[in-house]
Each structure stands twice: as C-alpha cells, then as structure tokens.
Amino acid sequence: MSHDFINTGDKDAHSGICDQYGEVVLSQCRACGQAEGDLQPVCPKAKAKRAPAKKHPAITMGCVAAILGVSKSMTRAQVLRQMVREYHGAESEYVPNIAAEYNDLMREPALAAFEDQMRRNVIRVDIAKPLYKWLSSHPMTVKSDKFEGPGLVFLRTPFGQREVGHKSQFKSLDEQPHMYAQMQVEMHLAGCKWGVFFQWAVSAQTAKIVELDEAFVKSSIDQLQAFYDEVYKPETKNKDHLEPLLKNIDNKRTRDALTEYDELAVVITNAKARQDELLEILKKEAKDNSVSFNGRKLLKVTSEGSVSYAQVVKKHLPDLDLSPYRSDPKTSWKLY
C-alpha cells in the first residue's frame, strides 16, 4: 500500500516541508506522518483500495424478444455475449445504424403525435422498487376514462415503414411477435392491465389497445429468469465472450495479398464498365436487330420472367415445412 504524499498547495503543507516560497521540498505522508528519510516502503496506515464489486447487468427490454426467441435482428447468443462483456466492463460492440438513428430522431415527434391523438399527457414512470432486480424497464404510461388504472404507452417509429401513407399500411401487432413479447413484459413490470400500441410515421399513425396476457407473461418471465440464472450467470466465467468475434491476422503476406486483391478489383470494375460501353456501340450498329459482325453473332434474346417460388409458398402455403426440400449447405467466401 503506497503513501499519500502532501503536495504544494494542500492545506496540510506546513512550513517544515516547504521552502520560503511555499513549495513542498520534502516528502511527507499525510496518513502515517512519516517524512523523507524515515519513509517505509509500505505505508502502515494506508487503506487498501478494493476493486469495485462487479454487478450483474439486468436484462433490458430491448433484449426480451431475443431471449424468448422471437427477435428478427438479435439472437440469444448475442444477448449473452453482450451481457457477459458488460459484466466484465469490456468495450461495447454495439454499432450504430440508420434505423436506430431514425428512431432516436423521431421519438419526440411521435410522442407529441400520441399525446395529441389521445388528448392525454404521458407519464414517465420511475419504478423505485422493480418487481425483478434482473429486469430493467423505464416505461411511460397514460390514464384514460375508459380503462381502469394506468396504461402502458408502447410507442414505435418503424424505420422500414417510415414512408407509409395510411394507417392500414402498418404491420399489425400480430405480425410482429417481437413487439408483442416486449410490450406484454413491459406492461407487467409497469403494473398495467392494458396498453396502447402506437405506431407513427411522418404521414400516418395508428393506435391499438392491448390487454395484458397473464399466461403469456408468466411463461415469458419464467424463460427470462431461467436465461439470467441458468445461462447468463454461469457464462460470466467463460472468457471466450471477451475475445474478438474474429481473430485478426496481420502479417506481410496477408497485407500484400489484400493490396493486390483491391488493385485487381479496380481493374475488373473498369474492364467491365468498358466492356458494357463497347456492347452499347455494337447494339447501336445493329439497330435493335440480331446481326453478324465479321462472323461474330450478336443475338437479341428475350426471355420470360422467372417465377419466385419462394414467394408463392410464403403466400399460399405459409405452414409448409420446406426442410425436406432444402439442399445441402454450401460454403462460399466474401471479402469485405
């Protein structure tokens, strides 16, 4: 344990260790009083500084759908890695994206539109004693004369539907199980028996009253707690989560290969562009007809559009199991 030395300008910088100008010229520990010449290697009165205890991060509402297996953009494994890294104080791997930026930008206009439509002001709830310490929520609620108790305000500005022109163009809550799961859990945590699912875009908005589904909530809470206690906590000892997702290889051989690869990519792009220009010259000479140039045929070929069988199955046979018809997986490589 090191000494805590008195410095120039400190209130306890007395004349015995200072020169005539008030500058500290002799070292003295303010904890044990030992001065230069008598200082021991270790201060006998210094208090050991303990590292702050690690705190298990709570599950946030944005991770609920992924843990329950209904998220479109995140997996349970990604949530696990994120929480373990947060527990150890590792650098966040979150990468901002245009959808998140859009939601942040449009949240206040959407909230204003909600209050205007409902003729009610929302209440930002600060839950002093949460139902579960391992679940984090910061809900907003609203009161209504038609329903008992406060209702949850579940406000969304879907980036993929930002250009809709009528409320009928929004996806329903039934079509968004990830939203349904999060809303139900958040209603439960806020102590609400009902809530408003509000979707907003610049040219349209829609509101739907949703009731608390207690059976769904109970099942979801059980799954979330099992993930927290049985999956996440034991995994905090797995240091693989602290390693980079991709191993980085940096040597002269790979740097030279990447440089040549990029140079060839430029050559190929330029060559393809020139090839297209030359084909346009030949097409103009042919005057939209199949012809022969010095024995080389230039044929105009028209084919029918292909049928997207995937879209046919999705629309007319949504419950069909396609696994028996799926081919063996193939491996390919792509350099970014």
Phi, psi and omega in degrees: 000128187275162178283155176251096188280146175284136182245161177302131180097345178291152181297329182266017176278087186277170185296336182294340181242004182246157175272189184293344180262002180086008179276134177292122181243348178237135181283133175214135180274127180285341181279310184256348179082356180293139182245171182308132183102331179244002184295130174274155181303326181239133179287122183289344183248359179290137180272135179294132179269113181275141175293138180301140181296138179288140182246130179290121179293146178280159174286126178271162183297330180292346181258352185301310183299321181295317180295325179279356176081023181237013179280146178270341189237355183218147179252166176300321181297322179292320177297316180301311180299316181299315183289322178295318179296321177296321179301320182271000180074022179285160181297138179292142178259008181295133179244117180303145178226168186294328179294317179295319179296321178296315181298318179297320183290324187264357185297314181294315175300323179293320179296319178297321179294322178297312182296326179292318181289318184277346186055036180219146174269138179281156179242120178279119188266129173249103184281108182293318179238091182296152179299324181224126181293339184266006177236127183250129180213142177229073189283164170240141181232168179215151177253148181219147177288343185271343185229150182278135177075175179288153177243145179287138173261110180251094190258132181225142175237078187297120182298321181291345180239028184291343183253013179296146183252352181213149184299335180291345182276347177290149173289143179283166178295328178297332179275358182230074183300333178293324178288320180299316181298312181295318182295318181297315180295319181291325175298316179299315182293329180275356180073031182255141175264353180208167179200169179244120175269105187246121177246138186223139169224171184301325186250003181199161177204158180210145181229139180224132176279130182236133178265153179292130177257095188296324179295317179296318181297315181300314178298319182293316179298319178299317180292320180294319180291323177297319178298315183294314186275321189261339182249303186292307185301313177297329183285351178295342178273351181274103184285356177299331180292342181268350178278154177301147179298325179239131176293131181265125177247122183225104176211171185299321183297314181288324179296318178295319180296319180294319179299313180294322179301313181294322178296318178295324179299320178294317180299315181296316180299315180294321180294319179295321179297318179292324178297319179295321178297317180293324178295323178297322177298315181294321180296321178294320178296326182283344179054047175066027177232157172286130183218178175238129176249105178052041179088352178263125183278135170242107186252135174271116184244127177244128181236156178286153176294145181281156179268128176275092183295331178298320179290324178298313181296316181300322183278316189259339179227063187296335183262005182290131177277114184267356185301323179294341183258001183278134180284169178295146180295148178241148180254132176222165182235141178220128181262125180257000000 
